[in-house]
Amino acid sequence: MDHRIVTYPAIFKPLENDVYVIHFPDIKGGITEGEGLREAMKMAADTLASRLYNKADLPKCSKVSEIELPDDGSFVAPVSADLTEASHDRMNYEI
């Protein structure tokens, strides 16, 4: 099985208590959060997959150097997701 892997930049905004809000500037509705950086990265990958797994035409990916960050401790990190696996998981879940 061929895998359809995508990578998009995400903005991670740290909040209190080690919580991060994650936003994908290129993905409509691409926002989530996680407690701790590890969970935040997992939640970001899940959100990316769920927003794109059934899309034939993917949104254009911004260059990291062109993303403007607020002065609040936010940072940009690449997030990858396997859309083939996400599609398979969702088909099995719907049955």
C-alpha distance (Angstrom), angle and dihedral (degrees) to the residues before:
residue distance angle dihedral
M1 . . .
D2 3.80 . .
H3 3.77 115.3 .
R4 3.77 124.5 -138.9
I5 3.80 105.1 -146.5
V6 3.80 120.2 -176.3
T7 3.79 130.9 -174.5
Y8 3.80 125.0 -163.0
P9 3.79 132.3 170.7
A10 3.79 116.2 -105.6
I11 3.77 130.1 -165.0
F12 3.80 113.3 -132.8
K13 3.79 114.6 -159.3
P14 3.81 114.8 -168.3
L15 3.80 117.6 -139.5
E16 3.79 132.5 178.5
N17 3.81 121.8 -58.1
D18 3.83 94.3 27.5
V19 3.82 92.8 -66.5
Y20 3.80 120.4 146.3
V21 3.79 128.6 -160.7
I22 3.80 110.2 -151.3
H23 3.79 124.4 -157.6
F24 3.80 129.3 -178.0
P25 3.82 107.0 -149.9
D26 3.82 91.7 -160.3
I27 3.81 98.1 46.3
K28 3.80 121.5 76.6
G29 3.80 107.8 -130.9
G30 3.79 90.7 7.2
I31 3.79 101.0 144.9
T32 3.80 132.1 119.4
E33 3.78 141.4 140.8
G34 3.75 140.0 -136.0
E35 3.78 140.5 -172.3
G36 3.78 109.0 -116.6
L37 3.77 125.1 2.4
R38 3.82 95.1 -87.1
E39 3.81 93.6 55.2
A40 3.82 90.5 41.3
M41 3.82 90.8 56.1
K42 3.82 91.1 48.3
M43 3.80 92.2 48.2
A44 3.81 90.0 47.7
A45 3.82 91.9 52.6
D46 3.82 90.8 47.5
T47 3.80 91.3 49.7
L48 3.79 92.2 47.8
A49 3.80 91.1 50.9
S50 3.80 94.3 45.9
R51 3.81 92.9 50.2
L52 3.82 95.6 47.6
Y53 3.82 110.5 26.1
N54 3.82 94.6 98.5
K55 3.80 98.2 37.4
A56 3.80 118.4 111.4
D57 3.81 92.6 -169.6
L58 3.78 113.8 46.0
P59 3.81 122.3 -150.7
K60 3.78 117.8 -102.5
C61 3.78 112.1 -92.7
S62 3.81 117.4 -124.2
K63 3.76 121.3 -130.4
V64 3.79 110.0 -109.5
S65 3.81 90.1 -132.2
E66 3.83 90.1 59.5
I67 3.80 97.0 53.1
E68 3.78 112.5 105.0
L69 3.78 114.8 -142.2
P70 3.79 126.7 -157.0
D71 3.79 116.5 -122.3
D72 3.81 94.2 -107.7
G73 3.80 103.7 100.4
S74 3.80 93.9 -84.0
F75 3.79 119.0 149.6
V76 3.80 137.4 -173.2
A77 3.80 122.7 -121.3
P78 3.80 131.4 171.4
V79 3.81 114.8 -112.3
S80 3.81 123.3 -163.8
A81 3.79 131.1 -161.5
D82 3.80 135.6 -178.4
L83 3.81 105.4 -128.4
T84 3.80 92.9 -172.9
E85 3.79 91.4 57.6
A86 3.81 91.4 43.6
S87 3.79 91.1 52.7
H88 3.80 91.2 48.4
D89 3.82 91.9 47.9
R90 3.79 92.0 50.4
M91 3.81 93.3 48.1
N92 3.81 90.1 52.4
Y93 3.80 91.0 46.5
E94 3.81 93.6 51.8
I95 3.81 93.9 53.9
